[in-house]
Amino acid sequence: MKRYLLYLFLIIATFTACKKEDDPVFPKSPDERLNDTLNKYQQTLTGAPYGWKVLIFPAGVPHSVFSFYCRFNDSNRVAMFSDFDATSSITLKESSYRLKALQQPSLLFDTYSYIHVLSDPDGGVNGGANGQGLGSDFEFALNGMSGDSILLTGRFNRSKAYLIKATQQEQQDYYNLKRNRAFENITKFLTYFKRISVGSSQYEIKVNIYAHTILFTWKDANGVLQSMEVGFYFTATGVAFSPAFTDGINTITGLENIVWNESTQTLKGTGFTIAGFAKPLVIDSTAARRWWQQGLDQEYWISPYGFHDNGVDDAYNITQLPDFYALSFWPQSGTSGGVNYDLLGFVTQTGDQQPTVSYGPAFEPPNFRTDGKVTFSYLGDFGKYPPDITPIAKTVNKLIDANGFYLVQTGASSYDMVSAKDGKAWITWFR
């Protein structure tokens, strides 16, 4: 009997406990709690006494970073500067923003602003791909706060971003238009190869000034080739790196007090010098053969403008040739006198017709030298040349220069072919 009474008490206790399931765990409803969170973010955004420094890492460009300064007010307006270009660095622009619950608290920049520039689908606006720009975002999920920072993730492309409370000095620098963009002069170097010297260490650097990235290349103590790519953004005194560059010995967080000297072709600042060189710091001895073999495997390489030489794009004016479409290089394009020749094909297009290789010089099989260079020897001509062959002749004369070329692989299907004579002429090949 006692056992049955015990079971009865357990059943009653269970039903009593079930009745309490409807009791709220939290004193407020989910909507109320969400509104409280949004209000907290609103107060945080507008309450920062000196505004916010914003770093955005576009998902479509690995390692890239851009900086902004934002000042939010209670009327859902935000005033901002951007380091995207020289104009946005010194021109304050106002737009609107909203805090909204979209599955989680989110910050939306809902009218066109400097932040939208990174996402603009017109590649001509930001240097990105048509249809996606730099693959960035202008709607961000708020992932929480850590110290003086708010962590965000883009809702569409998943770009990472940080809002960091600005200091009084940083705010003054922005509003006093104190920006040092001397680093942009890296594009004025006449030589392809550039090195930065820090103390007794040297690193070759390849800068993408539009994507805000720097690729460092060096040899370690064991002679092994190493590389690291970092993003950079402009500051009041120069550029800051994110993340900092390190080779295990030196750590470089940025470059300060940058000054450009055009006569010496150098960028100098606190503890560093950047100068141009005629040859790479580390020669990729197999790059030339890889380039040629990849062109053979994939049929050809394409270059839209031909040679850049002594600071001038399309230096030999090949784009001015009649109906010019592109320059191409075809390994083992054909056979003549028992020689498998390579063809430097000039591609033309007339009206709606398909692009066609109309003419071009042929070359004997390239000479891949043990020092990593490649040289070319003229064999003959293919097709009928236009009346003015000056652009073609200049291109051929550069290609058969006895000094040869270094090949630099810049991507899975892209190479730069750089003159070994002085490093001041190069052509970009891609698929």
LOTIFI-788311 format. One line per 4 residues: number of its first residue (from 0); their letters; for each residue x, y, z of C-alpha. Coordinates in Angstrom, 2 decimals. Example, Ala and Ser with C-alpha at 12.3 -4.5 7.8 and 13.67 -1.06 7.14 Angstrom:
2
0> AS> 12.30 -4.50 7.80  13.67 -1.06 7.14
END
This chain:
431
0> MKRY> 0.00 0.00 0.00  2.80 2.39 0.88  4.35 1.70 -2.52  1.11 2.71 -4.31
4> LLYL> 0.87 5.92 -2.24  4.45 6.77 -3.18  3.63 6.35 -6.90  0.56 8.55 -6.46
8> FLII> 2.60 11.33 -4.85  5.15 11.12 -7.70  2.41 11.42 -10.34  0.88 14.44 -8.54
12> ATFT> 4.31 16.06 -8.25  4.93 15.51 -11.99  1.63 17.16 -12.98  2.34 20.04 -10.64
16> ACKK> 5.77 20.54 -12.23  4.20 20.45 -15.72  1.85 23.28 -14.83  4.86 25.47 -14.10
20> EDDP> 6.31 25.03 -17.63  4.26 27.99 -18.81  5.95 30.23 -16.24  8.40 32.60 -18.06
24> VFPK> 12.09 31.83 -17.57  12.94 35.51 -18.24  11.04 38.48 -16.86  10.71 39.92 -20.42
28> SPDE> 9.52 38.54 -23.74  12.00 37.74 -26.54  10.92 40.88 -28.42  11.45 43.02 -25.34
32> RLND> 14.88 41.53 -24.75  15.83 42.11 -28.40  14.68 45.72 -28.22  16.74 46.18 -25.07
36> TLNK> 19.80 44.84 -26.93  19.21 47.19 -29.85  18.79 50.12 -27.48  22.05 49.18 -25.78
40> YQQT> 23.87 49.16 -29.12  22.24 52.47 -30.04  23.47 54.07 -26.83  26.92 52.59 -27.35
44> LTGA> 27.19 53.81 -30.94  26.00 57.34 -30.22  27.69 57.56 -26.83  31.27 57.17 -28.03
48> PYGW> 32.68 60.64 -27.26  35.12 60.69 -30.19  33.32 58.46 -32.68  34.51 55.16 -34.09
52> KVLI> 37.35 53.83 -36.21  35.95 51.12 -38.49  37.97 48.37 -40.16  36.32 46.29 -42.89
56> FPAG> 37.92 43.17 -44.38  36.12 42.52 -47.73  35.39 38.83 -48.10  36.04 38.92 -51.84
60> VPHS> 39.68 40.03 -51.49  41.71 37.90 -49.06  43.91 39.92 -46.65  42.41 43.24 -47.81
64> VFSF> 41.38 45.89 -45.24  39.92 49.40 -45.47  39.45 51.92 -42.69  36.71 54.44 -41.98
68> YCRF> 35.88 57.00 -39.34  32.20 57.10 -38.30  30.24 59.38 -35.99  26.70 58.13 -35.25
72> NDSN> 23.88 60.32 -33.90  20.44 59.65 -32.42  18.68 60.66 -35.66  20.02 57.59 -37.47
76> RVAM> 22.58 59.62 -39.36  26.25 58.76 -39.66  29.05 61.04 -40.84  32.14 59.31 -42.18
80> FSDF> 35.56 59.52 -43.78  37.17 56.65 -45.68  40.71 55.74 -46.69  39.50 54.29 -50.00
84> DATS> 41.01 57.17 -51.95  42.47 60.65 -51.45  39.09 62.37 -51.86  37.17 60.24 -49.35
88> SITL> 40.04 60.69 -46.87  39.35 64.41 -46.59  35.67 64.72 -47.56  33.12 64.13 -44.79
92> KESS> 30.03 62.37 -46.11  26.75 61.86 -44.28  24.29 59.03 -44.84  21.78 57.03 -42.82
96> YRLK> 21.98 53.88 -40.73  19.57 51.63 -38.84  19.76 49.12 -36.05  17.35 46.31 -36.77
100> ALQQ> 16.53 42.78 -35.64  17.18 40.42 -38.55  17.44 37.01 -36.86  20.03 38.79 -34.71
104> PSLL> 20.78 42.47 -33.97  22.15 44.10 -37.11  23.68 47.40 -38.19  22.52 48.51 -41.64
108> FDTY> 24.05 51.31 -43.67  20.87 51.86 -45.67  21.79 54.73 -48.00  24.82 54.88 -50.28
112> SYIH> 27.97 55.71 -48.33  31.71 55.18 -48.48  31.10 51.72 -47.04  28.95 50.87 -50.07
116> VLSD> 31.84 51.70 -52.42  33.55 48.41 -51.51  30.41 46.49 -52.47  29.55 48.43 -55.60
120> PDGG> 28.95 45.87 -58.39  30.57 48.20 -60.93  34.18 47.05 -60.97  35.19 50.44 -62.34
124> VNGG> 34.22 52.04 -59.03  36.45 49.98 -56.73  38.74 47.93 -58.99  36.92 44.69 -58.18
128> ANGQ> 35.07 42.22 -60.39  32.01 43.39 -62.26  28.90 42.11 -60.53  30.43 41.86 -57.06
132> GLGS> 32.99 44.62 -56.54  35.31 43.67 -53.71  32.79 41.23 -52.24  32.21 43.40 -49.18
136> DFEF> 29.04 44.20 -47.18  27.00 47.15 -45.96  24.64 45.18 -43.69  26.32 43.64 -40.66
140> ALNG> 25.24 41.32 -37.88  26.35 42.56 -34.47  28.31 39.76 -32.82  28.90 41.42 -29.49
144> MSGD> 31.24 43.83 -27.76  34.74 43.24 -26.48  36.32 46.08 -24.54  36.13 49.20 -26.71
148> SILL> 35.29 47.23 -29.86  32.14 45.91 -31.52  32.50 42.79 -33.65  30.51 42.48 -36.89
152> TGRF> 29.97 40.00 -39.73  28.55 40.92 -43.13  25.10 39.46 -43.67  25.60 38.66 -47.36
156> NRSK> 29.31 38.05 -48.07  30.39 37.38 -44.47  32.99 40.15 -44.46  34.56 40.75 -41.06
160> AYLI> 34.48 44.22 -39.53  35.37 45.96 -36.28  34.15 49.18 -34.73  36.82 50.53 -32.39
164> KATQ> 36.26 53.57 -30.20  38.37 56.40 -31.57  40.64 58.41 -29.31  40.44 62.17 -29.08
168> QEQQ> 43.66 62.46 -31.09  42.30 60.20 -33.82  39.14 62.28 -34.06  41.17 65.48 -34.29
172> DYYN> 43.37 63.98 -37.00  40.31 63.04 -39.07  38.59 66.41 -38.75  41.85 68.29 -39.28
176> LKRN> 42.30 66.23 -42.47  45.64 64.94 -41.27  46.29 62.03 -43.61  49.58 60.73 -44.98
180> RAFE> 49.00 59.00 -48.33  52.60 59.12 -49.53  52.59 55.33 -49.71  50.45 55.60 -52.86
184> NITK> 53.60 56.71 -54.67  54.64 53.06 -54.70  52.87 53.02 -58.09  55.37 55.58 -59.43
188> FLTY> 58.39 53.31 -59.08  59.85 52.68 -62.52  61.14 49.23 -61.58  58.94 46.19 -61.15
192> FKRI> 60.85 44.83 -58.15  60.72 46.75 -54.86  62.38 45.99 -51.55  61.86 47.28 -48.06
196> SVGS> 64.88 47.47 -45.77  64.27 47.32 -42.02  67.49 47.32 -40.04  69.70 44.64 -41.59
200> SQYE> 66.74 42.74 -43.11  65.38 43.05 -46.62  62.04 41.87 -47.98  60.70 42.04 -51.50
204> IKVN> 57.23 43.55 -51.54  54.43 43.47 -54.09  51.80 46.09 -53.32  48.22 46.14 -54.58
208> IYAH> 47.40 49.76 -53.84  43.74 49.30 -54.84  43.06 46.19 -52.77  45.19 47.45 -49.85
212> TILF> 47.42 44.37 -49.68  51.19 43.82 -49.45  52.92 40.53 -50.22  56.27 40.12 -48.43
216> TWKD> 58.78 37.60 -49.83  62.14 36.64 -48.31  64.51 33.78 -47.60  64.77 32.49 -44.06
220> ANGV> 68.00 31.53 -42.26  67.93 28.14 -43.99  67.58 29.69 -47.44  63.94 28.60 -47.77
224> LQSM> 61.58 30.93 -49.63  58.92 32.43 -47.35  56.03 34.77 -47.99  53.29 36.53 -46.04
228> EVGF> 50.50 38.79 -47.25  49.01 41.47 -45.02  46.41 44.18 -45.43  47.13 47.85 -44.90
232> YFTA> 45.12 51.00 -44.29  46.09 54.64 -44.29  46.65 56.59 -41.07  47.59 60.14 -40.11
236> TGVA> 51.29 59.30 -40.39  51.45 56.52 -42.97  49.96 53.03 -43.11  49.09 50.40 -40.52
240> FSPA> 49.19 46.65 -41.19  46.44 44.25 -40.22  47.68 41.78 -39.22  51.20 42.91 -38.42
244> FTDG> 53.93 41.42 -40.59  56.39 39.09 -38.85  59.12 36.76 -40.04  59.84 35.42 -36.56
248> INTI> 62.61 37.98 -36.06  61.14 41.32 -37.08  57.58 42.47 -36.50  56.33 45.41 -38.55
252> TGLE> 52.99 46.91 -37.49  53.05 49.65 -40.12  55.07 52.40 -41.76  55.17 55.87 -40.22
256> NIVW> 56.26 59.33 -41.35  56.45 58.24 -44.99  58.13 60.59 -47.46  58.36 60.05 -51.23
260> NEST> 61.47 61.17 -53.11  60.82 61.03 -56.84  64.39 61.86 -57.85  65.83 58.90 -55.92
264> QTLK> 62.75 56.69 -56.41  62.53 55.90 -52.71  59.96 55.88 -49.93  61.47 56.52 -46.52
268> GTGF> 60.15 56.80 -43.01  60.81 55.85 -39.42  63.18 52.86 -39.51  62.64 51.77 -43.13
272> TIAG> 63.48 52.46 -46.78  61.70 51.19 -49.88  63.69 51.22 -53.12  63.42 49.74 -56.61
276> FAKP> 65.65 46.96 -57.98  66.35 45.48 -61.41  66.14 41.85 -60.24  64.11 39.91 -57.69
280> LVID> 65.46 39.37 -54.20  64.57 35.70 -54.58  64.65 34.28 -58.12  62.04 31.64 -58.93
284> STAA> 64.29 29.52 -61.15  61.48 27.33 -62.53  58.86 30.06 -63.13  59.75 30.67 -66.79
288> RRWW> 59.44 27.01 -67.72  56.18 26.69 -65.71  54.76 29.68 -67.56  55.64 28.24 -70.96
292> QQGL> 54.36 24.74 -70.10  51.11 26.08 -68.66  50.60 28.09 -71.85  51.18 24.93 -73.88
296> DQEY> 48.75 22.93 -71.75  46.08 25.65 -71.96  46.91 26.64 -75.58  47.79 30.30 -75.08
300> WISP> 48.32 33.36 -72.86  46.59 36.74 -73.21  47.78 40.30 -72.53  45.37 43.19 -73.16
304> YGFH> 47.93 46.02 -73.36  51.34 44.58 -74.12  54.42 46.00 -72.43  54.52 48.52 -69.62
308> DNGV> 57.86 50.31 -70.02  59.56 53.08 -68.04  56.37 54.02 -66.22  54.07 53.96 -69.26
312> DDAY> 51.25 51.46 -69.83  50.89 50.17 -73.39  54.29 51.76 -74.00  54.46 50.62 -77.64
316> NITQ> 50.87 51.61 -78.53  49.72 48.18 -79.64  46.13 49.04 -78.71  46.21 51.61 -81.52
320> LPDF> 46.67 48.93 -84.17  43.64 48.50 -86.48  40.86 46.42 -84.84  43.22 45.40 -82.02
324> YALS> 41.63 43.09 -79.43  44.51 41.55 -77.44  48.05 40.21 -77.60  48.49 36.45 -77.24
328> FWPQ> 51.35 33.99 -76.86  50.92 30.46 -78.27  53.63 27.89 -77.36  54.27 25.45 -80.22
332> SGTS> 51.68 27.16 -82.38  52.97 25.55 -85.56  55.92 24.04 -87.41  58.24 25.70 -89.94
336> GGVN> 61.33 24.05 -91.41  61.13 21.33 -88.79  61.00 23.88 -85.92  58.06 23.95 -83.51
340> YDLL> 57.67 27.70 -83.19  55.94 29.88 -80.61  53.66 32.63 -81.93  53.19 36.12 -80.54
344> GFVT> 49.74 36.54 -82.03  48.04 39.91 -82.51  44.33 39.26 -82.03  41.86 41.47 -83.90
348> QTGD> 38.09 41.75 -83.90  35.91 43.41 -86.51  32.27 44.13 -85.75  30.44 41.11 -84.34
352> QQPT> 33.01 38.62 -85.61  34.90 36.35 -83.26  38.38 37.52 -82.17  41.01 36.10 -84.54
356> VSYG> 44.79 35.81 -84.52  45.49 37.83 -87.66  49.27 38.16 -87.68  52.37 38.11 -85.53
360> PAFE> 56.03 37.17 -85.21  57.11 33.58 -84.63  59.95 32.56 -82.30  62.19 29.57 -81.92
364> PPNF> 61.71 27.44 -78.78  62.67 29.61 -75.78  65.99 29.26 -73.99  65.43 28.57 -70.31
368> RTDG> 68.65 29.60 -68.58  70.02 28.18 -65.36  69.86 31.64 -63.74  66.05 31.63 -64.01
372> KVTF> 65.85 33.88 -67.08  64.26 33.08 -70.42  65.32 34.46 -73.81  63.57 34.44 -77.19
376> SYLG> 64.93 34.28 -80.75  63.00 35.67 -83.73  62.18 33.12 -86.46  59.77 34.74 -88.94
380> DFGK> 56.31 36.21 -89.44  52.76 34.91 -89.67  49.93 36.62 -91.55  49.72 40.05 -93.14
384> YPPD> 50.86 43.01 -91.04  49.07 46.38 -91.04  50.74 49.31 -92.86  52.28 50.79 -89.70
388> ITPI> 54.27 48.06 -87.99  55.97 50.33 -85.43  54.06 48.93 -82.39  54.81 45.38 -83.56
392> AKTV> 58.49 46.07 -84.19  58.97 47.67 -80.78  57.28 44.72 -79.10  59.47 42.22 -80.98
396> NKLI> 62.67 44.17 -80.24  61.85 44.14 -76.53  61.05 40.43 -76.55  64.32 39.42 -78.23
400> DANG> 66.47 41.49 -75.85  69.48 39.27 -75.04  69.17 40.11 -71.33  66.01 38.00 -71.22
404> FYLV> 63.17 38.02 -68.72  62.28 36.89 -65.22  58.86 35.29 -64.79  56.88 36.08 -61.64
408> QTGA> 53.81 33.97 -60.90  51.06 36.24 -59.58  48.19 33.76 -59.47  47.05 30.30 -60.47
412> SSYD> 46.75 31.44 -64.11  48.71 34.68 -64.30  52.35 35.67 -64.65  54.33 38.88 -65.05
416> MVSA> 57.26 38.71 -67.47  59.85 41.28 -66.36  62.82 42.57 -68.35  66.08 41.37 -66.78
420> KDGK> 67.89 44.33 -68.33  66.73 46.92 -65.80  63.40 45.73 -64.38  61.62 48.72 -65.95
424> AWIT> 59.62 46.84 -68.58  57.13 44.05 -68.06  54.09 42.38 -69.55  51.26 40.62 -67.75
428> WFR> 50.01 37.27 -69.09  46.84 35.60 -67.91  44.18 33.06 -68.86
END
